Every structure is written in structure tokens, then in C-alpha cells.
Amino acid sequence: MMNDEQLLKEVWEIIEKYSFDQGKWDKRSRKARIIQDLGINSARVVDIIIDVEEKFDVEIEDESLESISTFNDIVEILKKKMGLSSS
Amino acid sequence: MGVVSPIGVGIKAFEEAMKGMKSGISHISELEELGFGCQIGGVPNLELSEDLKYLYANELQGASMMIIYACLAGLQAWRNAGFMVEGRASTFVDIDTGAIIGTGIGASDIFAKIVRQTDLKQTRKLRSTIIEHSMTSGPSANLSKLLGLGNQLLGVSSACASGSDAILMGYQRIRAGFAKRMLVGGAECYSPYGWAGFDAMRVTTRKYNDNPTQGSRPMTGNSSGFVPGSGSGVLVLEDYDSAQSRGAQILCELKGGWSNSGGQRNDGSMTAPTSRGVIACIRKALLESNTNVNEIDYVSGHLSSTFADANEISNISQALGRSGDSFPYINSLKSLIGHCIGATGAIESIAAILQMKGGYIHGTLNLKETHSRIAKVLDTRKAPRDTIVVQGINSVLKLSFAFGDSNVALIFKVLDDE
């Protein structure tokens, strides 16, 4: 079963293609804000969610979009969806 | 200049094919499967070039080919004009440069996908790039994204005159002092959904599905409709002082032009040009560019392989007051690439400039027998069947006509000090 760190790595892998500032990407952390800190186009959040859904075979409700700011937010949603206990 | 065409991608390949009169028209099996009357067309053959990889790396994978073609042609044009493509890591915004790119139909290839997904109640799966991949200003907007253009960005449309209108609008913006340089041109994608309307109108030829390269036959007595095409042409227009000060290679001078409509009255309609409007357009272009009728050495015709070709020749003759062996040289690139709708005026302008610079007139393919009405107006040697060397082409008249009874005339000249 996938652990917290593995989930984060997978999420990073999905999101990397939406980043166009290598310097900011290299400095990313779990708590980094996807739009403000990474400079990713805010419109791309919907694409990130679709990619996450397809990768993990889960469905993320549109209402959850508003609560997603950091990488960790996505990891936490995934853990809930996949029935993994929160760390 | 940069070009993505059915006979070649890049100026060198394009010019070689044009000079050698290579046809870019082929049979399209998808059109046959869909039961089209016209199953032939011109579609650029794209390779996975470094430029295409650059577009894909910049969120353009899945974009309308209208945008892909325009961006590829735009990158070529930018480099050929002596500029660097610095990439998105650069923070420099070029406030002196804008882009005006025309399209006739727009992103019909992507709209087909939007309709399908919408009908399946899956709009969410269209993803966030769907608008930037399909909007009419997509070519100019994405060129700005790639090159950091900070002046005006426009997508313009006047059907089959879009490319020429975009060139004229860019010229006017520079002349007004609002920009130093403008990327201008046109782009059109291949899509059965874009071409279906022409098939319904029966304005495309249905007689050459088994002989595609013979389908586009401008100025002949047996032309039976145009052959649809796709691609893009982009030119960098620049203020003379700006180009000179940076030591740019100046290809020629756009002396001026005119755009009008015949008003869809008298002998014209929505789909056929009014003679009076065409003649007025040519004369206003001459006046505006301070060009004498006898200065025109070569006309790059609209000549789309329809019944209107003979009317076009007659209108040119009346506008210039020239006929017989005093008629300027004339040809039709559409015999090689088909009718690229909103891109046609731009690709043909590029072709015209290359011929002016190279001292030749490419032959009009399939022109074995000139239309009898045309042969009465001009000496047929002025509409060559094979490519010929012509020294001293100093002034070119480029014509485009479009639904809406719209006309555009552009006048390119070699630089005075050449």
C-alpha cells in the first residue's frame, strides 16, 4: 500500500509538467502553494485534478477544488479517498 | 517570413516545391469515409521538429492545427527576421511588437471535440486549455506566449481574405506609429467539419478524387471548383527605420493596399465579387501606394479554380487598363496547394515575395488550356504553364477575394535603393 511520501512523489510527478519555472520547482516543499509559490497557472488546477483522478482512479468533487492550495492538500484528499489513515 | 504549407514546411522547402511546381494535393481517406463529394485537399506534412517539440513543451499539444501551424510559421518568421526565440524563462516583453493572424473558419478541428464531449455531458474533461487551444485569437495569443509580444494581439476574419487583411492591418498599425513591427498572416486547419460546408455548397471540385493533383486547375476552361487546403503563412512587417537600425535583411517593401467590399449589389453577391468593387479596390491600392498601373510587373491572383477566375482576369484588366501582351505576369499558387482559406493571402504573399526576389514566375499547374474568356483578355504567355525566369519584377499586386464580396489588394515592391 502506498505511503504518504510515495503519494507526494506521485503528485509531484503529475504536477511537474504544469510548472514553467524550474527555479521555483526545484525549491518545492510539501507545504508549497501550487499557484502562489510555484507560479503555476491557476486555470491548470482543473487539469491537475483530472490527472490525479485518472492516475489514482478516484473521483474528486468540484467542491474540493476550493480547498486545494498546497501539494499536501491533494495528498490529504487522496488519502481519504483511498482509505489511508492520515499521518 | 515563415510558412507551413501542403508543399513544404519552411521557406526553403516551400520555394523549391513552388519553383518545381510540385503539387501538395492528395486524396484524404477520411473525407471518402465521410461521403464527401470532394475527397481531396492540401494538408501540410508535419514532422516532430524541434519547433514542434517546443510548442508541445509550452502547453500546445492538442491545440487546433490552426494554432500549431501559425506558431510554427511565426517562429520561422521571427528567426528569419533575425530575432532570437528566448523562451518563457526570459522576462523581456517586447512592447513594440504585436501579432495579427487571420483565419477563415477557425478551430473547427477542436470544436468537433467540444461538441462530442458536451453531448456526452463531459465538459469537465475538456480541460482548462480548451479555449486557448481553439479561440480565434489563439494564433496571435500563443505567439505572444512563445515570444513575449507586448503590442496588439488580434485574430481577424474576412473568410478567404483573412490573411491579406491581417497583413494590411499590421501595415496600418505600424504606419500609424502604434507598433514598430507586427507578425501578420493567416492560418487554417484541416478538418472535415470545417470543409463540410464547402462540400454542401458544391464549390469544391468533385471530379478529381482519383487524380488529386489535377483537381486544382485555375484559369482553365474545365475548372470545376476549388480544392480545399490548410496551413499558415506569417510575415514580420517592420518599420523601415527600425529594420535598418538593427541591420535586418529587408526582403521588400509593403507599399500599401486596400480592403473593401462590393456591397453585394449589381453583379456581385455574398459569394461572388462585384466587378466594380474589385476594380475600386485595386485602384485604391495603387493610389494609396503611389503606384502607376504600368508599374505592376506581376499579379499573384486569387484564382481559385472556379468560374470566377475569368471574371477576376477581366476585372484586373479593367483596373489596370492593360490587356494582351501588356497584361502583367499572373499565376495561381492554388494550383499547387489548393485554397487555404484564411491562410491563402498570407502564403501567397510569401510566394509572391520569393518570386520577386528570385526573378521567376512559377507555372500554374494543370493550365494546359487557358479559359477562352481569359485568352481573349491576356496573352497566354503572361500566364505561364511552366516556371519561367523573369528579370526585373519590381512591383507585385497580390489579390484576395472572399465571401462577403470582400476584396483585398496589397502592393509589394523591391526597395528603392536596391
Contacts between the chains, C-beta under 8 A, distances in Angstrom:
chain1	res1	chain2	res2	distance
A	20	B	58	7.9
A	20	B	88	5.4
A	21	B	89	8.0
A	22	B	89	7.7
A	41	B	128	7.8
A	43	B	128	4.1
A	43	B	129	7.9
A	44	B	128	5.6
A	45	B	128	7.8
A	46	B	124	7.4
A	46	B	127	6.9
A	46	B	128	5.0
A	47	B	127	5.0
A	47	B	128	5.2
A	47	B	129	7.3
A	50	B	124	7.3
A	50	B	125	6.6
A	50	B	127	6.5
A	62	B	124	7.9
